[in-house]
Amino acid sequence: MYRILVLLFISICSMDCLSIEVFLWKQFPDSVPIVMAKKEGESPKEAIDRYFKKINSTKSLNELVAKSDIQDFVDEVGELQFQYGEFQDFKLTHERINFIVVTNELREMYTAPYNSRIQNVSARLKKYGADVVMLPVVHDLGLNAIEAKEYRAILFQSFDADLVLGGDDIDPYLYGEKKTYAKNPIRKRDVSELKFVRGFIEAKKGISFGICRGHQMCAVANGKKLYQDIQIEKDAPAHHVKGEHPILIDRSSDTFSMFDYEEITVNSLHHQEVQVLDDDPDYKITAKSLDDIPVVEALEFRDGMGVTLQFHPELMYDDIGEKILERFVLLAKRTKAQRSSCYNFIDLFR
């Protein structure tokens, strides 16, 4: 207990010496607020300029621009354009649950229809009592290691939950494998995302959620490996790549306890899989596909601080999708309440 109090004291004191400030940016009126970092003495406009200058000048991110389906915003020399839009102070309403959504595509920062995914996620989480802020792809561009660490530390202490979205394959280098069947990974993006996801998990201040790639990224952050192509390596059916299929769920789990049946039908848009065994020390497997060689479809952290899904509840507009997204917010509320009770206990020793 003494050690915990000392660490808390050091953390509070160090916050007064930060060289990074966080602000919110909306490029367009319908944008989900984007959380950005500005260096000491830097204005929000200068911070946005720095971020996009690095996007346009970093050769390893050229593919990220090309794949982001926002060519209307790329000029004749191939540089991604932006507008300053609106800046806001970083203030969260703690009467509601605060989610930070971790993105991996540049298009999320733009306007409809390019940002339809983040808009959909935000609207549906808000319906159940959450406020949503977006972490931009390669969030730490243009920051040195100390500045990036400060930026993330502020965010780890500010949010009740993170939600890591789906997307392209993760670089196998990050889980200690050579690239065999992974498709077009972008290492700089993946390293940046992994630093945030792993740090959020290790901070244990908020609960982690992951969808598809996010499910896989959380696993990599927890030291797990991936099957790079389940059709080649496990002879998995084609419905995993694109389709629908039933899964067998564990109704005693936090995620699925509200269902009255043991099988549900989910969508499927993936060709990779997390490698987790039934007796894994970090994870409880809470759903598997009903195949001859089952695919892991859902995981819960054994410490209660995470839930990840291989399928996409945000693209399910039926009762199942709604219940799962509502459950995410309810689990975040529960975690926040438990944390508040813990802090109240610590207050007794002050």
LOKERO-692228 format. One record per residue (C-alpha): x, y, z. Coordinates in steps of 0.02 Angstrom, whole numbers, plus 50000, padded with zeros to 5 digits. Layout:
<recs>
XYZ ...
</recs>
This chain:
<recs>
500005000050000 501425012050043 502225008849874 500575012549785 500405029149878 502185034049835 501915030149651 500315040249650 501215054949730 502625054149602 501365053049460 500385068249522 501965078549548 502665074149377 501065080149291 501535097949340 503145096849238 502435090549074 503065097748910 501525091348818 499745097948819 498245088848748 496845097248650 495345091848547 495205095248361 493725094048243 494215096248061 492385096548007 490795100548105 490225082248099 491915075348154 492135065048311 493325075148422 495135070248390 496355070748535 498015078748484 499625083648573 500515100348563 502275103548623 502735117048747 502575133948660 501675126348510 499945132048457 498585119748405 498795125348223 500665122148232 500345104948307 499165100448164 500425107148037 501785096348116 500715080648112 500235082347928 501985087647876 502615071247950 501215061447865 501705068747697 503595067547719 503745050147795 504055038047653 503475022847752 501755030947771 501475033647584 500465017647577 499395023447724 498885038847623 498585028647465 497505015647554 496445027947653 495115030947521 495275049947539 496035054147370 494885069447358 496005077147491 497675072847407 498415086747298 499315085347131 500995081747212 500275067947320 500165077247486 498675074947601 497765091347633 496765096847785 495855111547861 496075118448036 494255117448084 493905119748269 494995117648423 494355114048599 495115112348771 495355094448830 493925093148954 492975077048987 491265075349068 491525062649205 489665060349235 489715049349080 490895035449025 492355041848922 492935030748777 494475033748672 494305024948504 495965019448430 495965021448240 497145014848107 496575024247951 496765042447902 495005043447831 494255043648006 494825061848024 493835067747873 492005070247837 490575059247776 490595046947694 492445043947732 492215044147921 490645033347924 491485019848030 491995031248174 490325040448164 489395024048179 490415018148328 490275034948415 488385036448391 488045018948455 489155020448609 488395037548648 486665029748645 487165019248796 487945033348898 489715035448832 490635050548763 491865046648625 493545054348577 494625047948433 496485043948441 497175047548267 498215034948171 500085036348210 499605047548355 501395051448408 502055058048241 503315072148263 503535069148450 505135062948530 505095047748645 504865057948805 503495068748730 502575053648660 502655044948829 501945060448916 500555061648787 500035043648814 500175045049004 498905059349003 497715048848899 497925033149006 497375042949158 495925051849071 494865038148992 493755024549066 493925013248914 494795011548748 494065003148594 495314997248464 494524996348292 494684983748150 495794986047998 497274978847904 498514965647959 499754969148099 501604968048059 502184950548114 503814958448174 502834964748325 502444947048383 504154939848342 503754931548175 504314933647996 503024939747870 502314924647779 500454927247744 500114944247823 499454956647695 500224973947674 500654978447855 501294996147889 502574994748028 502665013048082 500785013748105 500734997048195 502145001448315 501285017848362 499625009048393 500444994948492 501295007448609 499615015048652 498654998748669 499994990348775 500175005748885 498295007048912 498214988748963 499704990249081 499025006249161 497464996549219 496515012749241 495205008949109 494514993449025 495084988348850 493964982848707 494504976748535 493624972548373 494404961648236 496134969448210 495884977548381 495574960248455 497214954648376 498164970448427 497654968248609 498274950248600 499944955648528 500064968748666 499814954448790 501244944448712 500224932748600 500534927748420 499354927048270 498994914448135 499414924747981 498134915847871 496904903647946 496364896647777 498154891547737 498744887147913 497124879647983 496074875747829 494714887247896 493104889447794 492924904247676 491494911647779 492804918647899 493534929647762 491844937247720 490174930547778 489164925247928 489304909948039 488734903548209 489844904048363 489714894448527 489734906448675 490104904748859 488554911848941 489444913449109 490614926649036 490434945249063 490234948048878 488854935648840 487964933149006 486444942948946 486024930348810 484784916148839 485574904548712 487284896948681 487424900148494 487354916648403 487684921248222 489034934348190 489824942748040 491594938647987 492894949347896 494594941947936 495914929547880 496974929648039 496714923048215 497404925448390 498394910548455 497684907248629 497454890448716 496054885948837 497234886748987 498054903348939 498584912849098 498044929849028 496444925748935 494814916448954 494114910548787 492264915448788 491734910848611 492324899648469 491694896548294 490724880548260 491974873748135 492894857148131 494434866948187 493674881148291 494274899148278 494404909648437 493004922548420 493004931348590 494194933648736 494094941148910 495604946549011 495714935749167 495984951449272 494314958349210 495104973149119 494764968448939 493554960748814 493984957848631 492984950848485 493534944048316 491874949248238 491094966548216 489634970648333 489644988648269 489124981748098 487734971048172 486114980748179 485124967048264 484784963348447 486454954248464 487504968948404 486534981248512 486694970648669 488574968448647 488914987148622 487804991248770 488774978348869 490414987148827 489775003048908 489054993749058 490724984749087 491635001449076 490425008749204 490724994049320 492614995649305 492505014349339 491435011449494 492644998349560 494115009949531 493225024149621 492915012749771 494765008449773 495265026749771 494045030449912 494905016850014 496605024549979 495935041650036 495715034350210 497605033050226 497965051050176 
</recs>
